[in-house]
Amino acid sequence: MKSVLLYPPLTDPTSGYHSLSYLDTYARANGHPPADIIDVNIEAFHHSYGPAGRAALAHELRRPGRDDPFADYLASDLAAAHRLRVPAEPDVDAVVRAVDTLRDPEAFYDIGRYRNATEDVIAWMNWLGASAFPGQFIEGFRFNGPPLLNMGSVADLTDEALLGRISVPFQGYYDDVLLPRLRAGGYGVVGVNITYQWQLPFALWLVRRIRAALPDVFLVAGGTEVSDVWKYAADKRSMFEIFAALDAVVVGEGETAYAHILDHLDRGALPAGHPNVFLHPRYGVGRTLPMLRYEPLADLPTPRFDMLPWDSYLSPERFVYYAPTRGCYWNKCTFCDYGLNGDSPTSPWRQSTADRMVRDVAELSRFARFIYFSVDVLAPATILHFAEKVVEQGIDVRWGAEIRLEKYWSDERCELLRRSGCTAISVGFESGNQRVLNLIDKGTTPTRVHQTIQSMTKAGIGVQIMGFTGFPTETLAEARESIDFLTENRDLWTFGGLGTFVLTAGAIVAKQPERFGITNVRPPDGADIVRYLKFDEPISQGVADEVARAKDVLQEGGLDRPWLGGIDSPHTFFYHDRYGTAIRSVVDRTGALPVDEDAVEFELNGEFVELPPDGVLDTYVASYGIATARSLPTVGERRLFRRRDGRLFLLRRAVATHLKVFGTPATVAQAHEQMWMLDHAAASRLIGDLVGRRFVREVPLSGAPLR
């Protein structure tokens, strides 16, 4: 049975995800031919700035009446606010240069060129998203749907007009490239993996189009998001209202389920005998199977990633995801609700042996130098044994993983991890307050957290740190302890921050509300898929606004996933490997002026735009939370500047006048000459501020690298 596996938008364009490779590897090991794997996300992106993609989008933007359904989904003031982020004209040459930079093994590590490239890709995606809904894409590859798209609503997830509108940026690729390719491929099975929630609306539209083009193909979807829809659906019968175009869905882990589907279809039989395979009700097959199958890791072969389009990703090197464990060995945290977990915070704990991990990594390292352990957590003794074997065998690899903050991690053990190729780890410290940590059942202390991240940093391993505020009954003072922990130990972590607690139905907190002081636990109004729960708790909720303001001190600017600065992103790992724990000084270098004022030219990094009506600007500020809110009372005294990445800034007219000096590329020395009315020190401070806030950006002189 010839099969093809698809990975839909919208998701990380910097590397291939591992899920489809794991399925294909297992099927190959069990006698099936290799599947074709199409990363629809990256192919659709590249098609968008090619001649055919640009023509299709231009035609769509000019189409008469295309805004007729617009107001039904997006209010006019919000649409106008989002449009403020969209460049007046798309810069195709800039996005082509950006792609080249992000793939170049030298230019990629030049932080000035890197920032220019990411801004140019983001600017392109802002324009691309506006062909559907302005503001639809954030930071390039994060989905920000219109407010009337409720990802918990069956009605919204089956609204064909809405799904089609959201997918307009990729429709030209579907029509001109993907669907003809699928029709010509002779496939009997088309599988779609949906890992993230923001892929779901695009995937739902895509499977509708595939069903229309290939009415007889066996169409199946799986992945974390498919499992979450099933897990959180208030009525499980809604599953095939949402996935009506499919023949089946896979709920839970998929290796044996996928092979089961291929085995049975090869014999002309329905794949009805696997507990993780749910057939569409139209087949009339009742379920008497146990729920669910969790894969024995010892039965899984070393994953093969040779079918992914490695030359297409926006990275200079290959970066693969490897999953030697599933579930969490601690499995006690009261906020956690991950996977198909039943009565515990995560799915059952399973772990490959350290020797098996070494064999797998030795094989994978011949294909890719960077390997990320895509797991909930790794057990300390196993990591240590793995590291010893890697050093002993001289395996050349760079790796990272999420670990628990255990007292186990001495200076010597951290140094061993570094020698084995560990470049960065990510940790959930969760809170800097002991009472809250006890409520979470984290099994650690702030002192132990400090000792561990200190040992990791001393060994040269980058620490990416995550926590959150707003846990039930957390006071303002307790939240400040978390903020203070991060600020006082800023030299011991590279990237990270504090999120906000979200309650989900599978968490211990939701199951034992009285233990945590919460009442009136309830789903959001109108939720068919209950992705989170609302609750009442006066202490943490009463100080939420003040805590949010206090967390502003942790906002350092920069980028988020999928770019450098996003926790566990490939680009973040590449930079950790190149620059080690000094990575922050490299990232911050883009705000420094050159010592030689004639050495570097700077150019305007954006454009001035007309001030919109006050209501539109208010809506923009409310939507994006920008600091310009403080300036709104004096809007008339300001000029509005749109940075290349779409972010808006209200500038004093005098500052705007000086910024225009860089309307044509100018060195710092040339800018000083044009700012003759300011003394040298004041002009230097102003130019430094313009550079630091990236209102201007470096351009190379005669091909020289940026600093």
C-alpha positions as CSV (number, residue, x, y, z in Angstrom):
1,M,0.0,0.0,0.0
2,K,1.6,3.3,-1.1
3,S,1.2,6.0,1.5
4,V,2.0,9.6,2.0
5,L,2.3,11.4,5.4
6,L,1.7,15.2,5.7
7,Y,2.7,17.8,8.2
8,P,0.3,20.8,7.9
9,P,0.8,24.5,8.7
10,L,1.2,26.4,10.9
11,T,4.3,25.4,12.8
12,D,8.1,25.6,13.1
13,P,9.9,26.1,9.8
14,T,13.4,25.5,11.2
15,S,13.4,21.7,11.4
16,G,11.3,18.6,10.7
17,Y,9.2,17.3,13.5
18,H,9.9,13.6,14.5
19,S,6.4,12.2,14.7
20,L,6.0,11.1,11.0
21,S,9.5,9.7,10.9
22,Y,8.8,7.5,13.9
23,L,5.7,6.2,12.2
24,D,7.4,5.6,8.9
25,T,10.5,3.9,10.5
26,Y,8.3,1.5,12.4
27,A,6.3,0.6,9.3
28,R,9.4,0.1,7.3
29,A,10.8,-2.2,10.0
30,N,7.6,-4.3,9.7
31,G,7.8,-4.8,6.0
32,H,6.1,-1.8,4.5
33,P,7.7,0.4,1.8
34,P,8.9,3.9,2.8
35,A,6.1,6.5,2.9
36,D,6.5,9.8,1.1
37,I,6.7,12.5,3.8
38,I,5.6,16.0,2.7
39,D,6.2,18.9,5.1
40,V,3.3,21.0,3.9
41,N,4.3,23.8,6.3
42,I,7.7,24.5,4.9
43,E,6.7,23.8,1.3
44,A,3.8,26.2,1.5
45,F,6.0,28.9,2.9
46,H,8.5,28.7,0.1
47,H,5.8,28.6,-2.5
48,S,4.3,31.8,-1.1
49,Y,7.2,34.0,-2.1
50,G,7.8,32.3,-5.5
51,P,6.2,33.8,-8.7
52,A,3.1,31.5,-8.6
53,G,2.5,32.1,-4.9
54,R,2.9,35.9,-5.2
55,A,0.5,36.0,-8.2
56,A,-2.1,33.9,-6.4
57,L,-2.0,36.1,-3.3
58,A,-2.1,39.3,-5.3
59,H,-5.1,38.1,-7.1
60,E,-6.8,37.2,-3.8
61,L,-6.1,40.6,-2.3
62,R,-7.6,42.3,-5.4
63,R,-10.6,40.0,-5.7
64,P,-13.9,42.1,-5.7
65,G,-16.0,41.4,-2.6
66,R,-13.4,39.4,-0.8
67,D,-14.1,41.4,2.4
68,D,-17.8,40.6,2.4
69,P,-17.5,37.9,5.0
70,F,-14.8,39.7,6.8
71,A,-16.8,41.6,9.4
72,D,-18.6,38.5,10.3
73,Y,-15.4,37.2,11.9
74,L,-13.4,40.3,12.6
75,A,-14.7,43.6,13.8
76,S,-13.6,46.6,11.7
77,D,-11.6,48.4,14.4
78,L,-9.7,45.2,15.3
79,A,-9.1,44.5,11.6
80,A,-7.7,48.0,11.2
81,A,-5.5,47.6,14.3
82,H,-4.1,44.4,12.9
83,R,-3.5,46.0,9.5
84,L,-1.2,48.5,11.2
85,R,1.4,45.6,11.5
86,V,1.2,44.8,7.7
87,P,3.9,46.4,5.5
88,A,2.6,48.6,2.7
89,E,4.3,46.4,0.1
90,P,5.8,43.0,0.5
91,D,9.6,42.8,0.0
92,V,10.2,39.6,-1.9
93,D,13.9,40.2,-2.3
94,A,14.3,40.6,1.5
95,V,12.6,37.3,2.3
96,V,14.7,35.5,-0.3
97,R,17.9,37.0,1.3
98,A,16.5,36.0,4.7
99,V,16.1,32.4,3.7
100,D,19.6,32.3,2.4
101,T,21.0,33.8,5.6
102,L,19.1,31.4,7.8
103,R,20.6,28.5,5.8
104,D,24.1,29.8,5.6
105,P,26.5,28.2,8.1
106,E,28.4,31.4,8.7
107,A,25.9,34.2,8.2
108,F,23.4,32.5,10.5
109,Y,25.8,33.0,13.5
110,D,26.3,36.7,12.7
111,I,23.7,38.1,15.1
112,G,23.1,41.2,13.1
113,R,22.3,39.3,9.9
114,Y,20.3,36.8,11.9
115,R,18.1,39.5,13.4
116,N,17.7,41.1,10.0
117,A,16.6,37.8,8.4
118,T,14.1,36.9,11.1
119,E,12.5,40.4,10.8
120,D,12.3,40.0,7.1
121,V,10.6,36.6,7.4
122,I,8.2,38.0,10.0
123,A,7.4,41.0,7.8
124,W,6.6,38.6,4.9
125,M,4.4,36.5,7.1
126,N,2.5,39.6,8.3
127,W,1.7,40.4,4.7
128,L,0.9,36.8,3.9
129,G,-1.5,36.5,6.8
130,A,-3.3,39.6,5.8
131,S,-4.6,37.8,2.7
132,A,-6.8,35.9,5.2
133,F,-7.2,37.9,8.4
134,P,-4.8,40.7,9.4
135,G,-2.9,39.7,12.5
136,Q,-3.4,36.0,11.7
137,F,0.4,35.3,12.0
138,I,2.5,36.4,15.0
139,E,6.3,36.2,15.0
140,G,6.0,34.6,11.6
141,F,4.7,31.1,12.5
142,R,2.4,31.5,15.4
143,F,-1.3,31.4,14.7
144,N,-3.5,34.2,16.0
145,G,-7.0,33.5,14.7
146,P,-9.9,36.0,14.6
147,P,-11.7,36.3,18.0
148,L,-14.8,34.5,16.7
149,L,-12.7,31.4,16.0
150,N,-13.2,29.4,19.2
151,M,-10.8,26.4,19.2
152,G,-13.2,24.7,21.6
153,S,-16.3,25.1,19.5
154,V,-17.4,22.3,17.2
155,A,-19.4,24.9,15.2
156,D,-16.4,27.0,14.6
157,L,-14.1,24.1,13.7
158,T,-16.7,22.9,11.1
159,D,-17.4,26.4,9.7
160,E,-16.2,25.8,6.1
161,A,-16.2,29.5,5.2
162,L,-14.0,30.3,8.2
163,L,-11.6,27.4,7.7
164,G,-11.3,28.3,4.0
165,R,-10.6,32.0,4.8
166,I,-7.9,31.1,7.3
167,S,-6.2,28.9,4.8
168,V,-6.1,31.5,1.9
169,P,-2.3,32.1,2.4
170,F,-1.6,28.5,1.5
171,Q,-4.5,27.8,-1.0
172,G,-2.4,28.5,-4.1
173,Y,0.1,25.9,-3.0
174,Y,-2.6,23.4,-2.3
175,D,-4.2,24.0,-5.7
176,D,-1.1,24.2,-7.8
177,V,1.3,21.9,-6.1
178,L,0.1,19.6,-3.3
179,L,-3.3,18.3,-4.6
180,P,-2.0,17.6,-8.1
181,R,1.0,15.8,-6.5
182,L,-1.3,13.7,-4.4
183,R,-3.6,12.9,-7.3
184,A,-0.6,11.7,-9.4
185,G,1.0,9.8,-6.5
186,G,-1.2,6.7,-6.6
187,Y,-1.6,6.7,-2.9
188,G,-3.9,4.4,-1.0
189,V,-3.3,6.0,2.4
190,V,-2.9,9.7,3.2
191,G,-2.0,10.4,6.9
192,V,-1.9,13.8,8.5
193,N,-0.1,14.5,11.8
194,I,-1.5,17.4,13.9
195,T,0.8,18.1,16.7
196,Y,-0.2,21.6,17.8
197,Q,-3.4,23.3,18.4
198,W,-2.6,26.1,15.9
199,Q,-2.2,23.5,13.2
200,L,-5.8,22.3,13.7
201,P,-7.8,24.8,11.6
202,F,-5.4,24.5,8.7
203,A,-5.4,20.7,8.9
204,L,-9.2,20.6,8.9
205,W,-9.4,22.6,5.7
206,L,-6.6,20.6,4.1
207,V,-8.3,17.2,4.7
208,R,-11.5,18.6,3.2
209,R,-9.6,19.5,0.1
210,I,-7.9,16.1,0.0
211,R,-11.2,14.3,0.4
212,A,-12.7,16.3,-2.5
213,A,-9.6,15.5,-4.7
214,L,-9.2,11.9,-3.7
215,P,-12.6,10.5,-2.7
216,D,-11.4,6.9,-2.5
217,V,-8.2,7.3,-0.5
218,F,-8.1,6.1,3.1
219,L,-7.6,9.4,5.0
220,V,-6.4,9.3,8.6
221,A,-5.1,11.8,11.1
222,G,-3.3,11.5,14.4
223,G,-1.0,13.5,16.7
224,T,-1.1,15.2,20.0
225,E,-3.8,17.7,19.0
226,V,-6.0,14.9,17.7
227,S,-5.7,13.1,21.0
228,D,-6.4,16.3,22.9
229,V,-9.6,17.0,20.9
230,W,-10.7,13.5,21.9
231,K,-9.5,13.8,25.5
232,Y,-11.2,17.2,26.2
233,A,-14.3,16.7,24.1
234,A,-17.4,17.0,26.3
235,D,-19.2,14.6,24.0
236,K,-16.9,12.1,22.3
237,R,-19.4,11.8,19.5
238,S,-18.3,15.2,18.3
239,M,-15.0,13.7,17.2
240,F,-16.3,12.8,13.7
241,E,-18.3,16.0,13.4
242,I,-14.9,17.8,13.5
243,F,-13.0,15.2,11.5
244,A,-15.9,14.3,9.2
245,A,-13.6,14.1,6.1
246,L,-11.5,11.3,7.6
247,D,-11.9,7.6,7.5
248,A,-10.2,7.2,10.9
249,V,-8.3,9.0,13.6
250,V,-5.5,7.7,15.8
251,V,-5.9,8.6,19.4
252,G,-2.7,8.2,21.5
253,E,0.6,6.8,20.3
254,G,0.7,5.9,16.7
255,E,3.5,3.5,15.6
256,T,1.7,0.2,15.9
257,A,-1.6,1.8,14.9
258,Y,-0.2,3.1,11.7
259,A,1.3,-0.3,10.8
260,H,-2.0,-1.9,11.7
261,I,-3.8,0.4,9.2
262,L,-1.3,-0.5,6.5
263,D,-1.5,-4.2,7.2
264,H,-5.2,-4.4,7.0
265,L,-5.6,-2.2,4.0
266,D,-3.1,-4.3,2.2
267,R,-5.4,-7.2,2.8
268,G,-8.5,-5.3,1.8
269,A,-9.8,-5.3,5.4
270,L,-10.9,-2.5,7.7
271,P,-8.3,-1.6,10.4
272,A,-10.7,-2.2,13.2
273,G,-8.6,-4.2,15.6
274,H,-6.2,-1.7,17.2
275,P,-7.3,0.2,20.4
276,N,-5.9,3.5,19.2
277,V,-7.6,3.4,15.8
278,F,-11.1,5.0,15.8
279,L,-13.0,4.4,12.5
280,H,-15.6,6.9,11.3
281,P,-19.1,5.8,12.4
282,R,-20.1,5.4,8.8
283,Y,-18.3,2.1,8.8
284,G,-20.6,0.8,11.5
285,V,-17.9,-0.8,13.5
286,G,-18.6,-0.8,17.3
287,R,-15.7,-0.5,19.7
288,T,-15.2,-3.3,22.3
289,L,-11.4,-2.7,22.4
290,P,-9.4,-1.8,25.5
291,M,-8.3,1.8,25.9
292,L,-5.5,2.7,25.0
293,R,-2.2,1.1,23.9
294,Y,1.0,2.6,25.1
295,E,4.0,1.5,23.0
296,P,6.8,-0.6,24.6
297,L,9.8,1.5,23.7
298,A,12.0,-1.6,23.3
299,D,9.9,-2.6,20.3
300,L,10.6,0.6,18.4
301,P,13.6,0.8,16.0
302,T,16.0,3.7,15.8
303,P,14.1,6.4,14.0
304,R,15.1,7.3,10.4
305,F,14.8,10.9,9.2
306,D,16.0,10.5,5.6
307,M,12.6,11.2,4.1
308,L,12.3,14.8,5.5
309,P,13.2,17.7,3.2
310,W,16.2,18.9,5.0
311,D,17.4,21.4,2.4
312,S,14.1,23.3,2.8
313,Y,14.2,24.2,6.5
314,L,15.3,27.6,7.7
315,S,18.4,26.4,9.5
316,P,22.1,25.9,8.7
317,E,22.3,22.4,10.1
318,R,20.1,19.3,10.7
319,F,18.4,19.1,14.0
320,V,16.5,16.0,14.9
321,Y,14.1,15.1,17.7
322,Y,14.6,11.8,19.5
323,A,12.2,10.3,22.1
324,P,13.9,7.7,24.3
325,T,11.3,8.1,27.1
326,R,7.6,8.7,27.3
327,G,5.7,10.0,30.4
328,C,7.4,11.3,33.5
329,Y,9.1,9.3,36.2
330,W,8.1,11.9,38.8
331,N,4.5,12.1,37.7
332,K,3.3,14.0,40.8
333,C,3.1,17.7,39.9
334,T,-0.4,18.9,40.7
335,F,-0.7,21.3,37.8
336,C,0.4,18.9,35.1
337,D,-2.0,17.3,32.6
338,Y,-0.1,16.0,29.6
339,G,-0.9,13.3,27.2
340,L,-3.5,10.5,27.6
341,N,-2.8,10.3,31.3
342,G,-5.9,8.7,33.0
343,D,-5.6,9.3,36.7
344,S,-2.0,10.6,36.8
345,P,-0.5,13.9,35.6
346,T,1.2,12.2,32.5
347,S,1.0,9.1,30.5
348,P,2.8,6.0,31.9
349,W,6.5,6.3,32.4
350,R,8.6,4.3,30.0
351,Q,12.3,4.7,29.3
352,S,14.9,3.1,27.0
353,T,18.0,1.8,28.6
354,A,21.1,4.0,28.5
355,D,22.9,1.5,26.3
356,R,20.0,1.6,23.8
357,M,20.1,5.4,23.8
358,V,23.8,5.4,23.1
359,R,23.4,3.0,20.2
360,D,20.5,5.2,18.8
361,V,22.4,8.4,19.2
362,A,25.6,7.0,17.7
363,E,23.6,6.1,14.6
364,L,21.6,9.4,14.5
365,S,24.8,11.4,14.9
366,R,26.0,10.2,11.5
367,F,22.9,11.9,10.1
368,A,22.6,15.0,12.3
369,R,25.0,16.6,14.8
370,F,22.2,18.2,16.9
371,I,19.8,15.9,18.7
372,Y,17.1,17.1,21.1
373,F,15.6,14.6,23.5
374,S,12.0,15.3,22.9
375,V,10.7,13.9,26.2
376,D,8.8,15.1,29.3
377,V,11.9,14.4,31.3
378,L,15.0,12.2,31.5
379,A,15.9,10.3,34.7
380,P,19.2,11.5,36.2
381,A,21.0,8.2,36.5
382,T,20.2,7.3,32.9
383,I,21.5,10.6,31.6
384,L,24.7,10.2,33.5
385,H,25.3,6.6,32.3
386,F,24.4,7.8,28.7
387,A,26.9,10.7,29.0
388,E,29.7,8.4,30.3
389,K,29.2,6.0,27.3
390,V,29.1,8.9,24.8
391,V,32.4,10.3,26.2
392,E,34.0,6.8,26.3
393,Q,33.0,6.0,22.7
394,G,33.9,9.5,21.4
395,I,30.6,10.1,19.7
396,D,30.5,13.6,18.2
397,V,27.0,14.9,19.0
398,R,25.4,18.0,20.5
399,W,22.3,17.4,22.6
400,G,19.8,18.9,25.0
401,A,16.8,17.8,27.0
402,E,14.4,18.8,29.7
403,I,15.5,17.6,33.2
404,R,14.2,17.8,36.7
405,L,16.1,20.0,39.2
406,E,17.5,17.3,41.4
407,K,20.3,17.5,44.1
408,Y,21.9,14.8,42.0
409,W,23.5,17.4,39.7
410,S,26.9,18.2,41.2
411,D,29.6,20.3,39.5
412,E,31.4,17.1,38.4
413,R,28.3,15.5,36.9
414,C,27.3,18.6,35.0
415,E,30.8,18.8,33.6
416,L,30.4,15.2,32.4
417,L,27.2,16.2,30.6
418,R,29.0,19.0,28.9
419,R,31.8,16.8,27.7
420,S,29.3,14.4,26.3
421,G,27.9,17.2,24.1
422,C,25.1,18.7,26.2
423,T,24.8,22.3,25.1
424,A,21.6,23.4,26.9
425,I,18.9,22.0,29.1
426,S,15.5,23.3,30.0
427,V,14.1,23.1,33.5
428,G,10.7,23.9,35.2
429,F,11.5,25.6,38.4
430,E,7.8,26.6,38.6
431,S,8.0,28.9,41.6
432,G,10.5,30.6,43.9
433,N,8.3,30.2,46.9
434,Q,8.5,27.0,49.0
435,R,4.8,26.9,50.0
436,V,3.8,27.1,46.4
437,L,6.4,24.4,45.4
438,N,4.9,22.2,48.1
439,L,1.4,22.7,46.8
440,I,2.7,21.8,43.3
441,D,4.4,18.7,44.8
442,K,7.5,19.6,42.9
443,G,9.8,17.8,45.3
444,T,12.5,20.5,45.3
445,T,13.5,23.8,47.0
446,P,14.6,27.2,45.7
447,T,18.0,26.5,47.2
448,R,18.3,23.3,45.3
449,V,17.2,24.9,42.1
450,H,19.9,27.6,42.6
451,Q,22.6,24.9,43.2
452,T,21.6,23.0,40.1
453,I,21.5,25.9,37.6
454,Q,24.7,27.2,39.1
455,S,26.4,23.9,38.5
456,M,25.1,23.7,34.9
457,T,26.2,27.2,34.1
458,K,29.6,26.6,35.7
459,A,30.0,23.6,33.3
460,G,29.1,25.8,30.3
461,I,25.6,24.4,29.8
462,G,22.9,26.9,28.9
463,V,19.9,26.8,31.3
464,Q,16.5,27.6,29.9
465,I,14.2,28.1,32.8
466,M,10.4,28.1,33.0
467,G,7.9,28.9,35.8
468,F,4.5,30.5,36.3
469,T,2.5,32.7,38.6
470,G,-1.1,32.5,39.6
471,F,-1.2,29.0,41.2
472,P,-4.2,28.9,43.5
473,T,-3.8,30.9,46.7
474,E,-0.4,32.3,45.6
475,T,-0.1,35.8,47.2
476,L,1.5,38.9,45.6
477,A,4.5,38.4,47.9
478,E,4.9,34.8,46.9
479,A,4.7,35.7,43.2
480,R,7.4,38.3,43.7
481,E,9.6,35.6,45.1
482,S,9.5,33.9,41.7
483,I,10.3,37.2,39.9
484,D,13.1,38.0,42.4
485,F,14.6,34.5,42.0
486,L,14.9,35.0,38.2
487,T,16.2,38.6,38.4
488,E,18.7,37.8,41.2
489,N,20.1,34.8,39.3
490,R,20.0,36.4,35.9
491,D,23.6,35.2,35.2
492,L,22.6,31.6,35.7
493,W,20.0,31.2,32.9
494,T,20.0,32.2,29.3
495,F,16.3,32.2,28.2
496,G,13.0,31.7,29.9
497,G,10.5,33.5,32.1
498,L,7.2,33.2,33.9
499,G,3.9,32.2,32.4
500,T,0.5,32.1,34.1
501,F,-1.2,29.1,35.6
502,V,-3.9,27.5,33.5
503,L,-6.2,24.8,35.0
504,T,-7.1,21.8,32.9
505,A,-9.4,18.9,33.6
506,G,-6.8,16.2,34.1
507,A,-4.8,18.1,36.7
508,I,-4.8,17.0,40.3
509,V,-5.9,20.6,41.1
510,A,-9.1,20.2,39.1
511,K,-9.7,16.7,40.6
512,Q,-9.2,17.9,44.2
513,P,-10.4,21.6,44.2
514,E,-11.0,21.8,47.9
515,R,-7.4,21.0,48.6
516,F,-6.3,24.0,46.6
517,G,-8.9,26.5,47.7
518,I,-10.7,26.8,44.4
519,T,-14.5,26.8,43.9
520,N,-16.9,27.0,41.0
521,V,-14.8,25.0,38.7
522,R,-16.5,25.1,35.3
523,P,-15.8,25.0,31.6
524,P,-15.8,28.2,29.5
525,D,-19.2,29.1,28.2
526,G,-20.1,27.3,25.0
527,A,-17.0,25.0,25.1
528,D,-17.5,21.7,23.3
529,I,-13.8,20.9,23.7
530,V,-12.9,21.9,27.3
531,R,-9.3,22.8,26.8
532,Y,-9.1,24.7,30.1
533,L,-11.3,25.3,33.1
534,K,-12.4,28.5,34.8
535,F,-12.5,28.7,38.6
536,D,-12.9,31.1,41.5
537,E,-10.1,31.7,44.0
538,P,-9.9,35.2,45.5
539,I,-6.2,35.3,46.6
540,S,-4.3,34.7,43.4
541,Q,-7.0,36.2,41.2
542,G,-7.2,39.3,43.3
543,V,-3.6,40.2,42.7
544,A,-3.3,38.9,39.1
545,D,-3.1,42.4,37.5
546,E,-0.4,43.6,40.0
547,V,1.6,40.4,39.4
548,A,1.4,40.9,35.6
549,R,2.8,44.4,36.0
550,A,5.5,43.1,38.3
551,K,6.6,40.5,35.7
552,D,7.3,43.3,33.2
553,V,10.8,43.5,34.7
554,L,11.5,40.1,33.0
555,Q,10.6,41.3,29.5
556,E,13.9,41.5,27.7
557,G,12.6,42.0,24.2
558,G,14.0,39.8,21.5
559,L,12.3,36.9,19.8
560,D,10.2,33.8,20.7
561,R,9.7,30.4,19.0
562,P,10.6,29.4,16.4
563,W,13.5,31.8,16.5
564,L,16.6,32.3,18.7
565,G,15.3,32.9,22.2
566,G,12.5,30.4,22.1
567,I,13.0,27.7,24.7
568,D,14.3,24.4,23.1
569,S,14.1,25.8,19.5
570,P,16.7,24.5,17.1
571,H,18.1,28.1,16.6
572,T,18.5,28.5,20.3
573,F,20.4,25.3,20.5
574,F,22.6,26.2,17.6
575,Y,23.5,29.5,19.3
576,H,24.1,27.8,22.6
577,D,26.6,25.5,20.9
578,R,28.4,28.3,19.2
579,Y,28.5,30.8,22.1
580,G,27.9,28.8,25.2
581,T,26.5,30.6,28.3
582,A,27.7,33.9,26.9
583,I,24.8,33.7,24.4
584,R,23.0,36.6,26.1
585,S,25.9,39.0,25.4
586,V,25.8,38.0,21.8
587,V,22.1,38.5,21.5
588,D,22.3,41.9,23.1
589,R,25.2,42.9,20.9
590,T,22.8,44.1,18.2
591,G,22.2,47.2,20.4
592,A,25.8,48.3,20.6
593,L,27.4,51.0,18.5
594,P,30.6,50.3,16.7
595,V,33.9,51.6,18.1
596,D,34.8,52.9,14.7
597,E,32.0,55.3,13.7
598,D,32.8,54.9,10.0
599,A,32.9,51.1,10.1
600,V,29.2,50.2,9.8
601,E,26.3,51.7,8.0
602,F,22.8,51.6,9.5
603,E,19.5,51.8,7.6
604,L,15.9,52.6,8.6
605,N,14.4,49.4,9.9
606,G,10.8,50.1,9.0
607,E,8.6,52.9,7.9
608,F,6.5,55.8,9.2
609,V,2.7,55.4,8.9
610,E,-0.2,57.7,9.3
611,L,-1.8,57.9,12.8
612,P,-5.1,56.0,12.7
613,P,-8.2,57.2,14.6
614,D,-7.7,57.0,18.4
615,G,-10.0,54.0,18.8
616,V,-7.9,52.0,16.4
617,L,-4.7,52.8,18.2
618,D,-6.3,51.9,21.5
619,T,-7.4,48.6,20.1
620,Y,-3.9,47.9,18.8
621,V,-2.4,48.7,22.3
622,A,-5.0,46.4,23.9
623,S,-4.3,43.6,21.4
624,Y,-0.5,43.7,21.5
625,G,0.2,45.1,25.0
626,I,2.8,47.6,23.7
627,A,4.4,50.2,26.1
628,T,3.1,53.0,23.9
629,A,0.0,53.1,26.1
630,R,1.7,55.6,28.3
631,S,2.1,57.9,25.3
632,L,-1.5,57.9,24.1
633,P,-2.6,61.1,25.8
634,T,-0.1,63.0,23.6
635,V,-0.7,61.1,20.4
636,G,-0.9,64.4,18.5
637,E,2.7,65.2,19.4
638,R,4.0,61.9,18.1
639,R,4.8,60.1,14.9
640,L,3.9,56.4,14.4
641,F,6.8,54.1,13.3
642,R,6.2,50.6,12.1
643,R,9.3,48.5,12.6
644,R,10.0,45.9,9.9
645,D,8.6,43.1,12.1
646,G,5.3,44.9,12.4
647,R,5.6,46.3,15.9
648,L,4.5,49.9,16.3
649,F,6.1,52.7,18.3
650,L,4.9,56.2,19.0
651,L,7.9,58.5,18.7
652,R,8.4,62.1,19.7
653,R,8.5,64.3,16.6
654,A,12.1,65.3,17.4
655,V,13.2,61.7,17.6
656,A,11.3,60.8,14.4
657,T,13.1,63.7,12.6
658,H,16.5,62.3,13.7
659,L,15.5,58.8,12.8
660,K,14.9,59.9,9.2
661,V,18.6,60.5,8.9
662,F,18.8,56.8,8.2
663,G,16.3,56.9,5.4
664,T,19.4,56.2,3.3
665,P,22.2,54.1,4.8
666,A,24.5,56.1,7.0
667,T,27.4,55.5,9.3
668,V,27.4,56.8,12.9
669,A,29.9,59.4,11.8
670,Q,27.6,60.6,9.0
671,A,24.6,60.6,11.3
672,H,26.5,62.8,13.7
673,E,27.1,65.3,10.9
674,Q,23.4,65.5,10.2
675,M,22.5,65.8,13.9
676,W,24.7,68.9,14.2
677,M,22.2,70.6,16.5
678,L,22.9,68.0,19.2
679,D,26.2,67.8,21.1
680,H,28.2,64.7,20.4
681,A,27.3,62.9,23.7
682,A,23.6,63.5,23.2
683,A,23.6,62.4,19.6
684,S,25.5,59.2,20.6
685,R,22.9,58.4,23.2
686,L,20.1,59.0,20.7
687,I,21.8,56.9,18.0
688,G,22.5,54.2,20.6
689,D,18.8,54.1,21.5
690,L,17.7,53.9,17.9
691,V,20.1,51.0,17.4
692,G,19.1,49.3,20.6
693,R,15.4,49.4,19.9
694,R,16.1,48.3,16.3
695,F,14.6,51.3,14.7
696,V,17.7,51.2,12.5
697,R,19.7,48.1,11.6
698,E,23.2,47.4,10.3
699,V,23.9,46.8,6.7
700,P,27.2,45.3,5.5
701,L,29.9,47.5,3.9
702,S,31.4,45.8,0.8
703,G,30.3,42.4,1.9
704,A,31.8,42.6,5.4
705,P,30.0,40.7,8.2
706,L,27.7,42.5,10.6
707,R,28.9,42.6,14.2
